[in-house]
Amino acid sequence: MAQDNTPIFDYNSTRNKLILSEYGRNVQNMVKYIVALPTKEERNRYAQVVIDLMGFLNPHLRDVADFKHKLWDHLHIISDYKIDVDAPYPKPTPEAAHIKPKPLRYPHQRIKYKHYGKTIELMIDKAKAIEEPERKKYMIQSIANFMKMAYVQWNKDSVTDESILSDLYAMSGGELKAEEGINLNRVEYRPAPQSNANNNNRGRNNNQNNRGGSGGGRTNNNNNPRNNNQNNRNRGGGSGGARKY
């Protein structure tokens, strides 16, 4: 009977399913090894090493609030909630992992002047409640300057102070009125600099200069041998005359 020497290949399709694929199979195997350790002291020591490795493999989690808490939760999830360690955070439950958050409601608020935004309306309501005259005056001026900046940002055009103050008076229901002769901050629209286009143009100019330089070099190199040949011919003619004489 012939012996079957067909090699056995280990495919991912024959392996256990990855619970959290972003950490890879090696991390899952290490967690499985930790679960089988006999003493809790060993499990705690090895679990801390795996937590550090998980943070190294996913550096983007460092920008997430409480990323250590998230790593420990992921450790429990990878172990199928079977790992017994002294974690610094409470152990998650399988039920909590499958709870879907409630959908956020879209704000159905009507904004009368959309180019000013909802924040301006809230600032106007706060300014209405101010009772101190001096503080209220500075608040009105600050709101007007902010409105002017928002107007120029969205409309990309200049606007008069009278138009801004008129909109402020209308939005406040006639309760906020600036002092006569007030001068708002000067605001001008400045488009964003096109750095990519400038860099591309510079690259093209450099390429053109390099091409011109190389062409000039070729011309000089070609002319030099010609001049040398002409000099050699003149020298040869002179030497030939001398031989005749």
Phi, psi and omega in degrees: 000128182288139179277134181275109180258023180293124181291150179261118181264144180258100181264156177296333180291337179266353180273171176292150182291137177287127181285312174235099188293340183290344179264345177087171184283329181297318178296320179295322177292323178294320178295321177297323177293320181294322180300327183274357180292145187283323186252150180289332178298316177294320180297320179295319182293313180289328179295322178294323177295318180292323177298317177297321179293320179296321176292328178288324180286337181232074182295340180294340178290344179292337178276352180272140178297136180057049183292332175296320178298320179294321179296319179292323175297319178294326177298317178293323181292318179297324180280006183060033177064028181254349184285137182244094181225164177270086182276148178286357181232156180296147182288129179286163179247151178299328180293320181292332181289338183258005178282126179272136178292154179290142180293142179283137178281136177283131183291114178263069180246133181274123179254118185291314178247093188291333181286345174270329178090172181284333181297323179297320179297321177293322177294323178294319178296323177292321181293329178296326184279354180283131182260334180288123184297318183293317179293323180293324180296315179292327178294319179296318180294321179294320179295318180296319178296321178293321178296321179294319178296318180294322180298312182293325182294321185268327183265346177054041182210162178281157181215146180278155178295327180296323179293320179294314181294327176294319177294322178296319179295321180288321182291330180272003181070026179083010182267336181248119180224126181283161179290153179290141179081012179286141179246121178277165180296146179280127182232131177233142178280128179235115179294155180294139180294139180267083184290324182294319180294321179294319179295322179294319179295322179295321179297320179294319180295321179295321179295320179295319179295320179295321178296318179296321180294319181292323178296320178296324179295321179295319181298318181293321180293324179288326181287327183299313177298325179295316179296322179294321180295320179296320178296320179295321179296318179297321179293321180296321179295321180294319181291326179293323178297321181294325180292322180297319179285000000 
